[in-house]
Amino acid sequence: EKQQHLEAAEVETRQLLQKLFPKVSLPSNMSHSEWICGFEKMAKEYLREASGSEDVKALEQKLKEAEEMHILLQLECEKYKSVLAETEGILQRLQRSVEEEESKWKIKVEESQKELKQMHSVVTSLQHEVERLKEENKEVETLKKEREHLESELEKAEIERSTYVSEVRELKTQLNETLSKLKVDQNEREKVAGDLPKAQESLAALEREIGKVFGDANVIENSDVCTDSELSEKRRNVAVNLTQDVGHLKKLLVSISQMLSKG
């Protein structure tokens, strides 16, 4: 805005000088200071050529006024330049402040980007951890099912064990009963084994007695010494003894037969 005011003042100065010296003309693309210096030289040249006339005096008066106006404009320009310099200083300070703030914000943005990258890394790590926990959860579910299956099998095994224990107890009872029977059988066998020699002796004695009886009978028949009553008494005694011995032998034989059938 200050620059625009300065440019407007320069244009106004040129227009005023052109009005005072319409015959003096310079290119408009020159800088303002060059244009003023050139215009001053050409105006003085024009005044020397037109010296002595009243118009010259009037022009000199106008030139003097123009110079005063130029001085005022120069002062105004200096004022504008000072204001412009101050404005530029303010703008430079603002620019530095903006650059400092921009640098601070740039640092903050970089830190935010670093934090964002770290957060992305943490999120990725957490996602991997979640996936790992899901897999572990699947394994836990599998182990839980296996544990339930093992508990079921253990219950079955416990039931079977109880059944086996009952069966073993029954078998133990049967074994004890069998051992008792075997012990009784063993005692009976030992008794039979002890009675067997007696039976054999009785049988041998019986055979001898029978042989003796029949031998005596032959002797009596051949000698005719004994009477009929004596012979009958001897025969009765022999018959009683034989009957007893035969009964005893029968009992032994029955006992032996029973042992053999049990064995």
TAHU-V298719 format. One record per residue. N is the residue number from 0. PHI is phi in whole degrees, 0 to 359 (* if undefined). PSI is psi in degrees with one decimal (* if undefined). OMEGA is omega in whole degrees, 0 to 359 (* if undefined). Layout:
n:N phi:PHI psi:PSI omega:OMEGA
n:N phi:PHI psi:PSI omega:OMEGA
This chain:
n:0 phi:* psi:-43.0 omega:178
n:1 phi:297 psi:-39.4 omega:179
n:2 phi:297 psi:-38.3 omega:179
n:3 phi:296 psi:-41.2 omega:177
n:4 phi:298 psi:-41.1 omega:180
n:5 phi:296 psi:-45.4 omega:179
n:6 phi:296 psi:-38.6 omega:178
n:7 phi:296 psi:-39.4 omega:178
n:8 phi:295 psi:-40.4 omega:178
n:9 phi:297 psi:-43.2 omega:179
n:10 phi:297 psi:-41.3 omega:179
n:11 phi:297 psi:-39.4 omega:178
n:12 phi:297 psi:-44.4 omega:180
n:13 phi:298 psi:-43.6 omega:180
n:14 phi:298 psi:-40.7 omega:179
n:15 phi:296 psi:-44.2 omega:179
n:16 phi:294 psi:-36.3 omega:178
n:17 phi:295 psi:-36.2 omega:177
n:18 phi:293 psi:-37.6 omega:180
n:19 phi:289 psi:-38.2 omega:180
n:20 phi:233 psi:76.4 omega:183
n:21 phi:296 psi:-23.1 omega:182
n:22 phi:276 psi:-9.8 omega:178
n:23 phi:265 psi:125.4 omega:184
n:24 phi:223 psi:136.7 omega:178
n:25 phi:227 psi:155.3 omega:178
n:26 phi:298 psi:141.9 omega:183
n:27 phi:280 psi:-12.5 omega:183
n:28 phi:275 psi:1.8 omega:178
n:29 phi:283 psi:156.4 omega:175
n:30 phi:292 psi:160.0 omega:186
n:31 phi:297 psi:-42.0 omega:181
n:32 phi:294 psi:-42.6 omega:178
n:33 phi:296 psi:-41.3 omega:180
n:34 phi:297 psi:-41.6 omega:180
n:35 phi:295 psi:-45.5 omega:180
n:36 phi:297 psi:-45.3 omega:180
n:37 phi:296 psi:-41.5 omega:180
n:38 phi:295 psi:-38.1 omega:179
n:39 phi:297 psi:-43.6 omega:179
n:40 phi:297 psi:-46.9 omega:182
n:41 phi:293 psi:-34.3 omega:178
n:42 phi:293 psi:-40.9 omega:178
n:43 phi:295 psi:-39.8 omega:177
n:44 phi:298 psi:-42.5 omega:179
n:45 phi:296 psi:-37.4 omega:180
n:46 phi:290 psi:-36.7 omega:178
n:47 phi:296 psi:-39.6 omega:179
n:48 phi:292 psi:-32.8 omega:183
n:49 phi:257 psi:23.9 omega:183
n:50 phi:289 psi:150.1 omega:178
n:51 phi:95 psi:-18.6 omega:181
n:52 phi:268 psi:160.3 omega:179
n:53 phi:293 psi:-30.8 omega:179
n:54 phi:297 psi:-33.1 omega:181
n:55 phi:294 psi:-43.6 omega:179
n:56 phi:300 psi:-42.2 omega:179
n:57 phi:296 psi:-39.2 omega:180
n:58 phi:292 psi:-38.0 omega:178
n:59 phi:298 psi:-40.1 omega:178
n:60 phi:297 psi:-42.7 omega:178
n:61 phi:295 psi:-37.5 omega:179
n:62 phi:295 psi:-39.8 omega:178
n:63 phi:298 psi:-43.5 omega:178
n:64 phi:296 psi:-37.9 omega:180
n:65 phi:294 psi:-39.5 omega:179
n:66 phi:296 psi:-41.1 omega:177
n:67 phi:298 psi:-42.6 omega:177
n:68 phi:298 psi:-38.8 omega:180
n:69 phi:296 psi:-40.6 omega:178
n:70 phi:298 psi:-44.5 omega:179
n:71 phi:299 psi:-43.1 omega:179
n:72 phi:294 psi:-35.6 omega:178
n:73 phi:296 psi:-42.9 omega:177
n:74 phi:299 psi:-41.8 omega:178
n:75 phi:297 psi:-39.6 omega:178
n:76 phi:296 psi:-41.7 omega:178
n:77 phi:298 psi:-39.9 omega:178
n:78 phi:298 psi:-46.2 omega:179
n:79 phi:297 psi:-38.3 omega:178
n:80 phi:297 psi:-41.5 omega:179
n:81 phi:297 psi:-45.8 omega:178
n:82 phi:298 psi:-40.5 omega:180
n:83 phi:296 psi:-42.0 omega:179
n:84 phi:297 psi:-43.0 omega:178
n:85 phi:297 psi:-41.4 omega:178
n:86 phi:297 psi:-41.9 omega:178
n:87 phi:297 psi:-38.9 omega:177
n:88 phi:299 psi:-44.4 omega:178
n:89 phi:298 psi:-43.4 omega:179
n:90 phi:297 psi:-39.8 omega:178
n:91 phi:296 psi:-43.0 omega:178
n:92 phi:297 psi:-42.2 omega:177
n:93 phi:297 psi:-39.4 omega:179
n:94 phi:298 psi:-44.5 omega:178
n:95 phi:297 psi:-41.9 omega:179
n:96 phi:298 psi:-42.0 omega:178
n:97 phi:296 psi:-42.8 omega:179
n:98 phi:297 psi:-41.0 omega:178
n:99 phi:297 psi:-46.0 omega:178
n:100 phi:297 psi:-39.3 omega:179
n:101 phi:296 psi:-40.4 omega:177
n:102 phi:297 psi:-43.1 omega:178
n:103 phi:299 psi:-45.7 omega:180
n:104 phi:294 psi:-34.7 omega:178
n:105 phi:297 psi:-43.4 omega:177
n:106 phi:298 psi:-43.5 omega:179
n:107 phi:297 psi:-40.6 omega:179
n:108 phi:296 psi:-43.1 omega:178
n:109 phi:298 psi:-42.9 omega:178
n:110 phi:297 psi:-40.4 omega:179
n:111 phi:296 psi:-39.8 omega:178
n:112 phi:296 psi:-40.8 omega:177
n:113 phi:298 psi:-45.8 omega:179
n:114 phi:298 psi:-38.3 omega:179
n:115 phi:296 psi:-42.2 omega:177
n:116 phi:298 psi:-42.6 omega:178
n:117 phi:298 psi:-41.5 omega:179
n:118 phi:296 psi:-40.1 omega:176
n:119 phi:299 psi:-42.9 omega:179
n:120 phi:297 psi:-43.0 omega:179
n:121 phi:296 psi:-42.5 omega:179
n:122 phi:298 psi:-43.4 omega:178
n:123 phi:299 psi:-44.3 omega:178
n:124 phi:298 psi:-41.8 omega:179
n:125 phi:295 psi:-38.1 omega:177
n:126 phi:298 psi:-43.6 omega:177
n:127 phi:298 psi:-40.6 omega:179
n:128 phi:296 psi:-39.7 omega:178
n:129 phi:297 psi:-43.5 omega:178
n:130 phi:298 psi:-42.0 omega:180
n:131 phi:296 psi:-41.7 omega:179
n:132 phi:294 psi:-35.2 omega:176
n:133 phi:297 psi:-43.8 omega:178
n:134 phi:297 psi:-43.1 omega:178
n:135 phi:297 psi:-37.0 omega:179
n:136 phi:296 psi:-39.6 omega:176
n:137 phi:298 psi:-43.8 omega:179
n:138 phi:297 psi:-39.0 omega:179
n:139 phi:297 psi:-42.1 omega:178
n:140 phi:298 psi:-42.1 omega:178
n:141 phi:298 psi:-45.8 omega:178
n:142 phi:297 psi:-35.8 omega:178
n:143 phi:296 psi:-44.2 omega:178
n:144 phi:297 psi:-42.7 omega:178
n:145 phi:297 psi:-40.5 omega:179
n:146 phi:297 psi:-43.7 omega:178
n:147 phi:299 psi:-40.8 omega:178
n:148 phi:297 psi:-43.4 omega:179
n:149 phi:295 psi:-38.7 omega:177
n:150 phi:297 psi:-41.1 omega:177
n:151 phi:297 psi:-44.3 omega:178
n:152 phi:296 psi:-36.4 omega:179
n:153 phi:295 psi:-40.3 omega:177
n:154 phi:298 psi:-43.5 omega:177
n:155 phi:299 psi:-43.8 omega:180
n:156 phi:297 psi:-37.2 omega:179
n:157 phi:295 psi:-41.1 omega:178
n:158 phi:297 psi:-45.0 omega:179
n:159 phi:297 psi:-39.4 omega:179
n:160 phi:298 psi:-43.0 omega:178
n:161 phi:299 psi:-41.2 omega:179
n:162 phi:297 psi:-44.2 omega:179
n:163 phi:298 psi:-39.7 omega:180
n:164 phi:298 psi:-43.4 omega:179
n:165 phi:297 psi:-44.1 omega:180
n:166 phi:296 psi:-40.1 omega:179
n:167 phi:296 psi:-40.0 omega:178
n:168 phi:298 psi:-43.7 omega:178
n:169 phi:298 psi:-44.2 omega:179
n:170 phi:296 psi:-37.3 omega:179
n:171 phi:296 psi:-41.7 omega:178
n:172 phi:298 psi:-45.8 omega:179
n:173 phi:298 psi:-39.3 omega:179
n:174 phi:297 psi:-43.4 omega:178
n:175 phi:298 psi:-42.5 omega:178
n:176 phi:298 psi:-42.4 omega:179
n:177 phi:297 psi:-41.9 omega:178
n:178 phi:298 psi:-39.5 omega:178
n:179 phi:297 psi:-43.4 omega:179
n:180 phi:296 psi:-42.3 omega:179
n:181 phi:297 psi:-37.1 omega:178
n:182 phi:296 psi:-43.1 omega:177
n:183 phi:298 psi:-45.1 omega:179
n:184 phi:299 psi:-39.8 omega:180
n:185 phi:297 psi:-41.8 omega:178
n:186 phi:297 psi:-42.4 omega:180
n:187 phi:295 psi:-40.4 omega:179
n:188 phi:296 psi:-41.9 omega:178
n:189 phi:298 psi:-38.8 omega:178
n:190 phi:296 psi:-44.1 omega:179
n:191 phi:296 psi:-41.6 omega:179
n:192 phi:299 psi:-35.2 omega:178
n:193 phi:287 psi:-33.4 omega:181
n:194 phi:281 psi:-21.8 omega:185
n:195 phi:299 psi:-44.9 omega:177
n:196 phi:299 psi:-36.5 omega:178
n:197 phi:297 psi:-42.1 omega:180
n:198 phi:297 psi:-40.1 omega:180
n:199 phi:295 psi:-42.4 omega:178
n:200 phi:296 psi:-42.5 omega:179
n:201 phi:297 psi:-41.0 omega:180
n:202 phi:296 psi:-41.7 omega:179
n:203 phi:295 psi:-42.0 omega:179
n:204 phi:297 psi:-39.3 omega:179
n:205 phi:297 psi:-42.6 omega:179
n:206 phi:298 psi:-40.8 omega:179
n:207 phi:295 psi:-41.4 omega:181
n:208 phi:296 psi:-43.1 omega:179
n:209 phi:298 psi:-42.9 omega:179
n:210 phi:297 psi:-39.7 omega:180
n:211 phi:294 psi:-43.4 omega:181
n:212 phi:299 psi:-48.4 omega:181
n:213 phi:293 psi:-31.5 omega:177
n:214 phi:292 psi:-43.6 omega:179
n:215 phi:296 psi:-38.0 omega:180
n:216 phi:297 psi:-39.9 omega:179
n:217 phi:294 psi:-39.8 omega:180
n:218 phi:296 psi:-44.6 omega:181
n:219 phi:298 psi:-44.3 omega:181
n:220 phi:298 psi:-35.9 omega:182
n:221 phi:282 psi:-32.2 omega:186
n:222 phi:268 psi:-29.7 omega:183
n:223 phi:60 psi:29.7 omega:181
n:224 phi:276 psi:-46.3 omega:186
n:225 phi:283 psi:154.0 omega:177
n:226 phi:274 psi:171.1 omega:180
n:227 phi:293 psi:-34.1 omega:182
n:228 phi:291 psi:-39.3 omega:178
n:229 phi:295 psi:-41.1 omega:180
n:230 phi:294 psi:-39.5 omega:180
n:231 phi:294 psi:-40.1 omega:180
n:232 phi:296 psi:-43.3 omega:179
n:233 phi:297 psi:-41.4 omega:180
n:234 phi:295 psi:-38.1 omega:179
n:235 phi:296 psi:-43.9 omega:180
n:236 phi:299 psi:-44.2 omega:179
n:237 phi:297 psi:-39.8 omega:181
n:238 phi:295 psi:-40.7 omega:179
n:239 phi:296 psi:-47.3 omega:180
n:240 phi:298 psi:-42.5 omega:179
n:241 phi:297 psi:-39.4 omega:180
n:242 phi:297 psi:-43.8 omega:179
n:243 phi:297 psi:-44.8 omega:181
n:244 phi:296 psi:-40.0 omega:179
n:245 phi:296 psi:-40.9 omega:178
n:246 phi:298 psi:-42.8 omega:179
n:247 phi:296 psi:-41.8 omega:179
n:248 phi:295 psi:-37.1 omega:178
n:249 phi:298 psi:-42.8 omega:179
n:250 phi:299 psi:-44.2 omega:179
n:251 phi:298 psi:-41.6 omega:180
n:252 phi:295 psi:-39.2 omega:177
n:253 phi:297 psi:-43.7 omega:179
n:254 phi:298 psi:-43.0 omega:179
n:255 phi:295 psi:-40.0 omega:179
n:256 phi:298 psi:-41.8 omega:178
n:257 phi:297 psi:-43.0 omega:179
n:258 phi:297 psi:-41.1 omega:180
n:259 phi:295 psi:-39.4 omega:179
n:260 phi:292 psi:-36.1 omega:177
n:261 phi:289 psi:-39.7 omega:181
n:262 phi:294 psi:* omega:*
